[in-house]
């Protein structure tokens, strides 16, 4: 007879079955997640391709132009409440977004200074001739003989300096608070152009008194324009486009090769007509986009201290009931 073999101790099958089940569930969940990701990525790619076919559906287009609402009663109400001309002020604003400690009021102050500059500039035009030799004499006559002439000129000059400062502070505040992000990216671009125009207004006004300060400031500034890429004869790729001292961007700014009567006349036209008109149009677009983008951007709504309730107030109220 064969000796009895010791019985083999078989491991319990249940733990193995449960472990296998958990692994299968995990694999199934991973497959589902990958499937969902692939579907969403495909949908996003498909949506982007469709938006390329119809540019009016892109975020860039919506940030620049007005988008029509669906023809519903609510949409008709929104058409009135969000219209700048039919409803100048927003129907509802975030109280934290209009705090002076948050906005600094730099945008409104900059616009106020632009109005002061426009008003004082028009008055100064009555006593000024943009001609070589006469311009400086007009400034002396304005400061010494015209009643309140020196005050008028100083108001214009200091308002110009302050406008440059407030424009920088306004854009600094916008960067700090993230107000340049979607859907305000187009308005941020308009603001950058307005900053450049503000600096150009200040620069072109330097030459108008026709004194030594203005002469050398414009000389140095326009000499730097010679190194402009593509447009300056000393700049990158300028010689490839046949740029010379007599056809580059500096020659176009001065109306010649030196700072003389042509440069004075061109600075006068740019300072008094061209740049203010362009800036006025862009400011109207800027204000319109502020209104259309939902008003002044602000932080998340918070509760005031008077609106906050004690932690146990609700429990006490329920126990009383």
C-alpha positions in Angstrom: 0.0 0.0 0.0 1.1 3.5 -0.8 1.7 5.7 2.1 -1.0 8.3 2.6 0.1 11.7 1.1 -0.3 14.7 3.4 -3.1 16.7 2.3 -2.1 19.9 0.4 -3.3 23.0 2.1 -5.1 25.0 -0.7 -5.1 28.7 -0.3 -8.4 30.3 0.1 -9.8 31.3 -3.3 -11.9 34.1 -2.1 -9.1 36.7 -1.5 -7.7 35.9 -5.0 -11.1 36.4 -6.5 -11.7 39.7 -4.7 -8.2 40.9 -5.7 -8.9 40.0 -9.3 -12.2 41.8 -9.2 -10.7 45.0 -7.8 -8.0 44.9 -10.5 -10.6 44.5 -13.2 -12.7 47.3 -11.8 -9.6 49.5 -11.7 -8.6 48.7 -15.3 -12.2 49.3 -16.4 -12.2 52.7 -14.7 -8.9 53.6 -16.4 -10.2 52.6 -19.8 -13.4 54.7 -19.2 -11.3 57.7 -18.2 -9.0 57.3 -21.2 -12.1 57.0 -23.4 -13.6 60.1 -21.9 -10.4 62.0 -22.4 -10.1 60.9 -26.0 -13.7 61.9 -26.7 -13.3 65.3 -25.1 -10.0 65.9 -26.9 -11.6 65.0 -30.1 -14.6 67.2 -29.4 -12.3 70.1 -28.5 -10.3 69.6 -31.7 -13.6 69.3 -33.7 -14.9 72.5 -32.1 -11.7 74.4 -32.8 -11.8 73.3 -36.5 -15.4 74.5 -36.7 -14.5 77.8 -35.2 -11.7 78.2 -37.7 -14.4 77.8 -40.5 -16.6 80.4 -38.8 -14.3 83.1 -37.2 -17.4 84.8 -35.6 -17.5 82.0 -33.0 -14.0 82.4 -31.7 -13.2 84.1 -28.4 -11.0 86.7 -30.2 -13.9 87.8 -32.4 -16.3 87.9 -29.4 -13.9 90.1 -27.5 -13.7 92.6 -30.3 -17.2 92.8 -31.7 -20.8 92.7 -30.5 -22.4 89.3 -30.5 -26.1 88.9 -31.1 -28.3 87.2 -28.5 -30.9 84.6 -29.1 -34.4 86.0 -29.9 -35.9 85.4 -26.5 -37.5 87.8 -23.9 -34.5 87.5 -21.7 -32.2 88.2 -24.6 -34.2 91.3 -25.5 -33.8 92.5 -22.0 -30.1 91.9 -22.1 -30.0 93.8 -25.4 -31.2 96.9 -23.6 -29.3 96.4 -20.3 -26.0 95.7 -22.0 -26.3 98.5 -24.6 -24.0 101.4 -23.9 -26.3 104.0 -25.4 -29.6 102.6 -24.2 -28.3 101.9 -20.7 -25.2 103.8 -19.9 -24.6 102.4 -16.4 -24.6 98.7 -15.7 -27.8 97.3 -14.2 -25.8 95.5 -11.5 -22.2 95.9 -10.4 -19.9 94.3 -7.9 -19.5 96.6 -4.9 -15.9 95.4 -4.4 -15.1 96.3 -8.0 -15.8 100.0 -7.6 -13.9 100.5 -4.4 -11.4 103.4 -4.7 -8.8 101.4 -2.8 -9.1 98.7 -5.5 -9.5 100.7 -8.8 -7.4 103.8 -7.7 -9.6 105.8 -10.1 -6.7 106.0 -12.6 -8.8 105.4 -15.7 -11.3 108.2 -14.9 -8.5 110.6 -13.8 -6.6 109.9 -17.1 -9.8 110.8 -19.1 -10.3 113.9 -17.0 -6.7 115.0 -17.7 -7.3 114.4 -21.4 -10.3 116.8 -21.3 -8.2 119.4 -19.5 -5.5 119.0 -22.1 -8.0 119.4 -24.9 -9.6 122.5 -23.4 -6.3 124.2 -22.6 -4.7 123.2 -25.9 -7.5 124.8 -27.9 -7.0 128.0 -25.9 -3.2 127.9 -26.5 -3.8 127.5 -30.3 -5.3 131.1 -30.3 -1.8 132.5 -29.5 0.5 130.1 -31.3 2.0 130.0 -34.9 3.8 126.8 -35.9 6.6 128.6 -37.8 10.3 128.8 -37.1 11.2 132.0 -35.3 7.6 133.0 -34.4 6.8 130.0 -32.2 9.2 130.9 -29.4 8.1 134.6 -29.6 4.5 133.4 -29.2 5.5 131.5 -26.0 7.2 134.6 -24.5 4.1 136.7 -25.4 1.8 134.1 -23.9 3.8 134.0 -20.6 4.4 137.7 -20.2 1.6 139.6 -21.9 -1.5 137.3 -22.1 -3.7 137.5 -19.0 -3.4 134.2 -17.1 -1.2 132.9 -20.0 1.5 131.5 -17.9 -1.2 129.7 -15.8 -2.8 128.3 -19.0 0.5 127.0 -20.3 1.5 125.4 -17.0 -1.9 123.7 -16.7 -1.4 122.2 -20.1 2.2 121.1 -19.3 1.5 119.6 -15.9 -1.7 117.9 -17.1 0.4 116.3 -19.8 3.0 115.0 -17.3 0.2 113.7 -15.0 -1.6 112.0 -17.8 1.5 109.9 -18.6 1.9 109.0 -14.9 -1.8 108.1 -14.4 -1.8 106.0 -17.6 1.1 103.9 -16.3 -0.6 103.5 -12.9 -3.9 102.5 -14.6 -2.2 99.8 -16.6 -0.2 98.7 -13.5 -3.4 98.3 -11.6 -4.9 96.3 -14.4 -1.9 93.9 -14.4 -2.1 93.5 -10.6 -5.8 92.6 -10.6 -5.7 90.5 -13.7 -8.2 92.7 -15.5 -6.4 92.0 -18.9 -7.6 88.4 -19.0 -10.5 86.9 -20.9 -12.9 88.4 -22.0 -10.9 91.7 -21.7 -7.9 90.8 -23.8 -8.9 93.0 -26.7 -9.5 96.0 -24.5 -6.1 95.5 -23.0 -4.6 95.7 -26.5 -6.5 98.9 -27.1 -5.1 100.3 -23.8 -1.6 99.5 -24.9 -2.1 101.5 -28.1 -3.6 104.4 -26.0 -0.4 104.3 -23.9 1.8 104.6 -27.0 -0.4 107.5 -28.2 -0.1 109.2 -24.9 3.7 109.1 -25.0 3.6 110.3 -28.6 1.4 113.3 -27.6 3.9 114.2 -24.9 6.8 113.8 -27.3 5.4 115.8 -30.1 4.5 118.6 -27.7 8.1 119.0 -26.7 9.1 120.7 -30.0 6.3 123.2 -30.2 7.9 125.9 -27.9 10.9 125.7 -30.3 13.4 126.1 -27.5 16.6 124.3 -26.8 15.0 121.7 -24.7 12.5 120.7 -27.4 15.1 120.9 -30.2 17.5 118.5 -28.5 14.8 116.2 -27.2 13.4 115.7 -30.7 16.9 115.4 -32.2 17.7 112.6 -29.8 14.3 110.9 -30.2 14.3 110.9 -34.0 17.9 109.8 -34.1 16.9 106.6 -32.3 14.3 106.1 -35.0 17.1 105.5 -37.5 17.7 102.1 -35.8 14.0 101.0 -36.3 13.9 97.5 -37.8 13.0 97.5 -41.5 12.1 101.3 -41.4 15.4 102.8 -40.3 18.5 102.9 -42.5 20.6 101.9 -39.5 18.2 99.3 -38.2 18.0 95.5 -38.9 17.1 94.7 -42.5 16.8 98.4 -43.3 19.6 98.4 -46.0 18.0 95.4 -47.6 14.9 97.5 -48.3 17.0 100.3 -49.7 16.5 102.6 -46.7 18.7 105.7 -46.7 18.8 108.9 -44.5 16.5 110.5 -47.1 13.7 108.0 -47.2 13.5 106.2 -43.8 11.2 106.7 -40.9 13.2 109.5 -39.4 13.0 111.5 -42.7 9.2 110.9 -42.6 8.9 112.2 -39.0 10.9 115.3 -39.6 9.9 116.1 -43.2 13.6 116.4 -43.9 17.0 115.3 -42.7 17.3 117.9 -39.8 15.0 119.4 -37.2 13.8 122.5 -38.9 10.5 124.3 -39.9 9.1 121.1 -41.5 9.6 119.1 -38.3 7.9 121.9 -36.3 4.9 121.9 -38.6 4.6 118.1 -38.6 4.8 118.0 -34.8 2.1 120.6 -34.6 -0.2 118.6 -36.9 0.4 115.3 -35.1 0.0 116.9 -31.7 -3.1 119.0 -32.3 -5.0 117.0 -34.9 -4.0 113.5 -35.9 -3.1 111.9 -32.5 -5.9 113.4 -30.5 -8.5 112.3 -33.1 -7.1 108.7 -33.2 -6.9 108.7 -29.3 -10.5 109.9 -29.0 -11.8 107.1 -31.3 -9.8 104.5 -29.4 -11.0 105.9 -26.0 -14.6 105.5 -27.2 -13.9 101.9 -28.1 -12.1 101.4 -24.8 -15.0 102.7 -22.7 -17.5 100.7 -24.9 -15.5 97.5 -24.3 -15.4 98.1 -20.5 -19.2 98.3 -20.5 -19.6 95.3 -22.9 -17.1 93.1 -21.0 -19.2 93.3 -17.8 -18.0 96.6 -16.3 -14.9 97.1 -14.2 -13.3 93.8 -13.3 -13.1 93.1 -9.6 -12.4 90.4 -7.0 -14.9 87.7 -6.1 -17.9 89.0 -4.2 -17.4 88.9 -0.4 -19.7 89.4 2.5 -19.5 92.6 4.6 -18.9 92.2 8.3 -22.4 93.3 9.0 -23.8 90.5 6.8 -21.8 87.8 8.5 -23.6 85.6 11.0 -22.2 83.9 14.1 -21.3 80.2 13.5 -23.9 79.0 16.1 -26.7 81.4 15.1 -28.3 79.0 12.7 -28.2 76.1 15.2 -29.8 78.2 17.9 -32.5 79.4 15.5 -33.4 75.8 14.6 -33.4 74.7 18.2 -35.8 77.5 19.0 -38.2 76.4 16.3 
